[in-house]
């Protein structure tokens, strides 16, 4: 996937995120989702959190690419051993995130983080985009054993699209048609 394509898919998600929050009723936001224990509002925060996580993952990948590959392999294995606690923290963190931030701040934060990620991916050179590290595959269905920086940039929208399909908002079907979400392509969560 080329840098412009990654920036464009992030822009699609940013516009979609605004559409979802701006058009959902309070009752819809409090309703359950399809396949998660979260409400729609909590899942929307989790979708935003995926982009925030990628900002930090980029730093980690850039640091680990300068070390022997076995270091990232050992690091990933250690993180995989902590998969269960990670999922608990991941779940609990999204329970209150939307309530703490509020919808307007969620939208502003989505704009900010996607803008930074878009500028970063567009400005990255091919050599850095092709460097990578091992990842804890137990943490997310879109984490592969080895991921390049390019893969990590793309991961954010894969994560977004995966969870986008689990929302039960009334406008979800129309927005999916308008934004043409790609088919899911990861391991099942």
LINWOPE-V80743 format. One record per pair of residues at least 24 apart in sequence whose ideal C-beta (glycine too) atoms are under 10 Angstrom apart, sorted by the first residue. I is the first residue (numbers start at 1). J is the second residue. If there is no record, write none. Layout:
i & j
I & J
I & J
This chain:
i & j
1 & 121
1 & 129
1 & 150
1 & 151
1 & 153
1 & 154
1 & 157
2 & 121
2 & 129
2 & 150
3 & 118
3 & 120
3 & 121
3 & 122
3 & 123
3 & 124
3 & 125
3 & 126
3 & 129
3 & 150
3 & 153
4 & 118
4 & 121
4 & 122
5 & 121
5 & 154
6 & 117
6 & 118
6 & 121
6 & 122
6 & 124
6 & 129
6 & 150
6 & 151
6 & 153
6 & 154
6 & 155
6 & 156
6 & 157
7 & 114
7 & 115
7 & 117
7 & 118
7 & 119
7 & 120
7 & 121
7 & 122
7 & 153
8 & 118
8 & 157
9 & 153
9 & 154
9 & 156
9 & 157
9 & 158
9 & 160
9 & 161
9 & 182
10 & 51
10 & 54
10 & 110
10 & 113
10 & 114
10 & 115
10 & 117
10 & 118
10 & 121
10 & 153
10 & 154
10 & 156
10 & 157
10 & 160
11 & 114
11 & 115
11 & 118
11 & 157
12 & 157
12 & 160
12 & 161
12 & 178
12 & 179
12 & 180
12 & 181
13 & 47
13 & 48
13 & 50
13 & 51
13 & 110
13 & 114
13 & 156
13 & 157
13 & 159
13 & 160
13 & 161
13 & 164
13 & 179
13 & 181
14 & 51
14 & 107
14 & 110
14 & 111
14 & 113
14 & 114
14 & 115
14 & 117
14 & 118
14 & 157
14 & 160
15 & 110
15 & 114
15 & 175
15 & 178
15 & 179
16 & 47
16 & 110
16 & 160
16 & 161
16 & 164
16 & 172
16 & 175
16 & 176
16 & 178
16 & 179
16 & 181
17 & 44
17 & 47
17 & 48
17 & 51
17 & 106
17 & 107
17 & 110
17 & 111
17 & 114
17 & 160
17 & 164
18 & 103
18 & 106
18 & 107
18 & 110
18 & 111
19 & 169
19 & 171
19 & 174
19 & 175
19 & 178
19 & 179
20 & 44
20 & 47
20 & 107
20 & 164
20 & 167
20 & 169
20 & 171
20 & 172
20 & 175
21 & 48
21 & 98
21 & 103
21 & 104
21 & 106
21 & 107
21 & 110
21 & 169
22 & 103
22 & 107
22 & 171
23 & 169
23 & 170
23 & 171
23 & 172
23 & 174
23 & 175
24 & 103
24 & 167
24 & 169
24 & 170
24 & 171
24 & 172
25 & 169
25 & 170
25 & 171
27 & 170
28 & 167
28 & 168
28 & 169
28 & 170
28 & 171
28 & 172
29 & 98
29 & 103
29 & 167
29 & 169
31 & 167
31 & 168
31 & 169
31 & 170
32 & 166
32 & 168
33 & 163
33 & 165
33 & 166
33 & 167
33 & 168
33 & 169
34 & 165
34 & 166
34 & 167
34 & 168
34 & 172
35 & 162
35 & 163
35 & 165
35 & 166
35 & 168
35 & 188
35 & 189
36 & 91
36 & 94
36 & 163
36 & 166
36 & 167
36 & 189
37 & 91
37 & 94
37 & 95
38 & 91
38 & 94
38 & 95
38 & 98
38 & 163
38 & 166
38 & 167
39 & 94
39 & 95
39 & 98
39 & 167
39 & 168
40 & 98
40 & 166
40 & 167
40 & 168
40 & 169
40 & 172
41 & 94
41 & 97
41 & 98
41 & 99
41 & 103
41 & 106
41 & 167
41 & 169
42 & 91
42 & 93
42 & 94
42 & 95
42 & 96
42 & 97
42 & 98
42 & 99
43 & 94
43 & 98
43 & 163
43 & 164
43 & 166
43 & 167
43 & 168
43 & 169
44 & 94
44 & 97
44 & 98
44 & 103
44 & 106
44 & 107
44 & 110
44 & 163
44 & 164
44 & 167
44 & 169
45 & 93
45 & 94
45 & 95
45 & 96
45 & 97
45 & 98
45 & 99
45 & 100
45 & 101
45 & 103
45 & 106
45 & 109
46 & 90
46 & 91
46 & 93
46 & 94
46 & 95
46 & 97
46 & 98
46 & 159
46 & 160
46 & 163
46 & 166
47 & 94
47 & 106
47 & 110
47 & 156
47 & 157
47 & 159
47 & 160
47 & 161
47 & 162
47 & 163
47 & 164
47 & 166
47 & 167
48 & 94
48 & 97
48 & 98
48 & 101
48 & 106
48 & 107
48 & 109
48 & 110
48 & 113
48 & 114
48 & 160
49 & 90
49 & 93
49 & 94
49 & 97
49 & 106
49 & 109
49 & 113
49 & 159
50 & 113
50 & 140
50 & 142
50 & 155
50 & 156
50 & 157
50 & 158
50 & 159
50 & 160
50 & 162
50 & 163
51 & 109
51 & 110
51 & 112
51 & 113
51 & 114
51 & 116
51 & 117
51 & 155
51 & 156
51 & 157
51 & 159
51 & 160
52 & 97
52 & 109
52 & 110
52 & 112
52 & 113
52 & 117
52 & 156
53 & 90
53 & 113
53 & 140
53 & 152
53 & 155
53 & 156
53 & 159
54 & 113
54 & 114
54 & 117
54 & 120
54 & 152
54 & 153
54 & 154
54 & 155
54 & 156
54 & 157
54 & 159
55 & 113
55 & 116
55 & 117
55 & 120
55 & 156
57 & 133
57 & 135
57 & 143
57 & 147
57 & 149
57 & 152
57 & 153
57 & 155
57 & 156
58 & 116
58 & 117
58 & 120
58 & 121
58 & 124
58 & 128
58 & 149
58 & 152
58 & 153
58 & 156
60 & 133
60 & 135
60 & 152
61 & 128
61 & 131
61 & 132
61 & 133
61 & 135
61 & 147
61 & 148
61 & 149
61 & 151
61 & 152
61 & 153
62 & 124
62 & 128
62 & 131
62 & 133
62 & 149
62 & 152
63 & 133
64 & 131
64 & 132
64 & 133
64 & 134
65 & 128
65 & 130
65 & 131
65 & 132
65 & 133
65 & 148
65 & 149
66 & 131
67 & 133
69 & 132
69 & 133
69 & 134
69 & 146
70 & 134
71 & 133
71 & 134
72 & 132
72 & 133
72 & 134
72 & 135
72 & 146
72 & 147
73 & 133
73 & 134
73 & 145
73 & 146
74 & 134
75 & 133
75 & 134
75 & 135
75 & 136
76 & 133
76 & 134
76 & 135
76 & 136
76 & 137
76 & 138
76 & 139
76 & 143
76 & 145
76 & 146
76 & 147
77 & 134
77 & 136
78 & 136
79 & 134
79 & 135
79 & 136
79 & 137
79 & 138
79 & 139
79 & 143
80 & 134
80 & 135
80 & 136
80 & 137
80 & 138
80 & 139
80 & 143
81 & 136
81 & 138
82 & 136
82 & 138
82 & 139
83 & 136
83 & 137
83 & 138
83 & 139
83 & 140
84 & 138
86 & 136
86 & 138
86 & 139
86 & 140
87 & 138
87 & 139
87 & 140
87 & 189
90 & 139
90 & 140
110 & 160
113 & 156
114 & 156
114 & 157
114 & 160
117 & 152
117 & 153
117 & 156
117 & 157
118 & 153
120 & 149
120 & 153
121 & 149
121 & 150
121 & 152
121 & 153
121 & 154
121 & 156
124 & 149
124 & 150
124 & 153
126 & 150
129 & 153
137 & 187
138 & 187
140 & 186
140 & 187
140 & 189
141 & 184
141 & 185
141 & 186
141 & 187
141 & 188
141 & 189
142 & 184
142 & 185
142 & 186
142 & 187
142 & 189
143 & 186
143 & 187
144 & 186
144 & 187
155 & 186
157 & 181
157 & 182
158 & 182
158 & 184
158 & 185
158 & 186
159 & 186
161 & 185
161 & 186
162 & 186
162 & 188
162 & 189
163 & 189
